[in-house]
Amino acid sequence: MHVEEVLWEALTKQYEAARVQEAKDIPTVRVLDAANVPQRKSAPARSSIVMAGMLLSLAVALMAVFTTSVWGEMDGRDERKIFVVELTGAMRSGLGRFCSLPGVSWVHARSSRSQGGAGNSWQIPHQD
């Protein structure tokens, strides 16, 4: 029994030493192929990206101006406007849990200050 224990300890020490040596022998970075400088660019042209961004920004700005104009001309008693106001009010009240998250609370506080401390600026008084 004693011989088996001594043999087991010796084999375990050899195994651990072999594992440590193998870990030392493996290089941490292995270069498979050397890098070659490309002959031409493969990315899209910078000018096309700038033009696409400019056109997209123009389209979004035009949509915002059009939407703001239509929203301002709508009657306060219009069912569609009332529905959108109620929907946005419900969404804003549901954001209370979201605004309590660590990175978001300062945004909520800043938007509340910019509205003059008024509770919900989206509310339209009911006209009976």
C-alpha positions as CSV (number, residue, x, y, z in Angstrom):
1,M,0.0,0.0,0.0
2,H,2.8,2.4,0.9
3,V,4.6,1.7,-2.4
4,E,1.4,2.6,-4.4
5,E,1.1,5.9,-2.6
6,V,4.8,6.8,-3.2
7,L,4.4,5.8,-6.9
8,W,1.2,7.8,-7.1
9,E,2.9,11.0,-5.7
10,A,5.8,10.6,-8.1
11,L,3.6,10.2,-11.1
12,T,1.4,13.1,-10.1
13,K,4.5,15.4,-9.7
14,Q,5.8,14.3,-13.1
15,Y,2.4,14.9,-14.6
16,E,2.1,18.4,-13.1
17,A,5.7,19.3,-14.2
18,A,4.9,18.1,-17.8
19,R,1.8,20.3,-17.8
20,V,3.7,23.4,-16.6
21,Q,6.4,22.7,-19.2
22,E,3.8,22.3,-22.0
23,A,2.2,25.6,-21.0
24,K,5.6,27.3,-21.2
25,D,6.3,25.8,-24.6
26,I,3.1,27.0,-26.3
27,P,3.6,30.5,-27.8
28,T,0.9,33.1,-26.8
29,V,0.8,34.6,-30.3
30,R,1.1,32.5,-33.4
31,V,1.5,34.3,-36.8
32,L,-0.2,32.2,-39.5
33,D,0.4,34.4,-42.5
34,A,2.4,37.6,-42.8
35,A,0.3,40.6,-43.6
36,N,0.3,42.0,-47.1
37,V,-0.4,45.6,-48.0
38,P,-3.6,45.7,-50.2
39,Q,-3.2,47.1,-53.7
40,R,-6.5,49.0,-53.7
41,K,-9.0,50.1,-51.1
42,S,-11.9,47.7,-50.4
43,A,-14.0,50.0,-48.3
44,P,-16.7,52.3,-49.8
45,A,-15.6,55.8,-50.9
46,R,-15.7,58.4,-48.1
47,S,-17.5,60.8,-50.4
48,S,-20.4,58.4,-51.0
49,I,-20.8,57.9,-47.2
50,V,-20.9,61.7,-46.7
51,M,-23.4,62.1,-49.5
52,A,-25.7,59.3,-48.1
53,G,-25.5,60.9,-44.7
54,M,-26.3,64.3,-46.0
55,L,-29.3,63.0,-48.0
56,L,-30.6,61.0,-45.0
57,S,-30.3,64.0,-42.7
58,L,-32.2,66.2,-45.3
59,A,-35.0,63.6,-45.5
60,V,-35.3,63.3,-41.7
61,A,-35.3,67.1,-41.4
62,L,-38.0,67.5,-44.0
63,M,-40.1,64.9,-42.4
64,A,-39.7,66.6,-39.0
65,V,-40.7,70.0,-40.4
66,F,-43.7,68.4,-42.2
67,T,-44.8,66.5,-39.2
68,T,-44.5,69.5,-36.8
69,S,-46.5,71.6,-39.3
70,V,-49.3,69.0,-39.5
71,W,-49.3,68.5,-35.8
72,G,-49.6,72.2,-35.1
73,E,-52.5,72.6,-37.5
74,M,-54.5,69.7,-36.0
75,D,-57.5,70.5,-33.9
76,G,-57.0,69.7,-30.2
77,R,-60.2,67.7,-30.2
78,D,-59.2,65.5,-33.1
79,E,-59.4,61.8,-32.0
80,R,-56.0,61.0,-33.6
81,K,-54.2,63.8,-31.7
82,I,-55.9,62.9,-28.4
83,F,-54.9,59.2,-29.0
84,V,-51.2,60.2,-29.7
85,V,-51.1,62.5,-26.7
86,E,-52.6,59.8,-24.4
87,L,-50.2,57.2,-25.8
88,T,-47.1,59.4,-25.3
89,G,-48.3,60.3,-21.8
90,A,-48.7,56.6,-20.9
91,M,-45.2,55.9,-22.4
92,R,-43.7,58.7,-20.4
93,S,-45.3,57.6,-17.2
94,G,-44.0,54.1,-17.8
95,L,-40.5,55.4,-18.2
96,G,-40.4,56.1,-14.4
97,R,-38.8,52.7,-13.8
98,F,-36.4,53.1,-16.7
99,C,-35.4,56.6,-15.5
100,S,-34.4,55.2,-12.1
101,L,-31.5,53.2,-13.7
102,P,-28.0,54.6,-12.8
103,G,-27.0,56.0,-16.2
104,V,-30.4,57.4,-17.2
105,S,-31.5,59.4,-14.1
106,W,-29.5,62.5,-15.1
107,V,-31.1,62.6,-18.5
108,H,-34.6,62.5,-17.0
109,A,-33.7,65.3,-14.5
110,R,-32.3,67.4,-17.3
111,S,-35.4,67.0,-19.5
112,S,-37.6,67.9,-16.5
113,R,-35.6,71.1,-15.9
114,S,-35.8,72.1,-19.5
115,Q,-39.6,71.8,-19.4
116,G,-39.7,74.3,-16.6
117,G,-40.6,71.7,-14.0
118,A,-44.0,71.2,-15.7
119,G,-45.2,67.6,-15.2
120,N,-46.1,66.4,-18.6
121,S,-45.7,68.9,-21.4
122,W,-47.6,66.5,-23.8
123,Q,-50.9,67.0,-22.1
124,I,-53.6,69.0,-23.9
125,P,-56.3,70.4,-21.8
126,H,-59.7,68.8,-22.5
127,Q,-62.1,71.2,-24.2
128,D,-65.7,70.2,-23.5
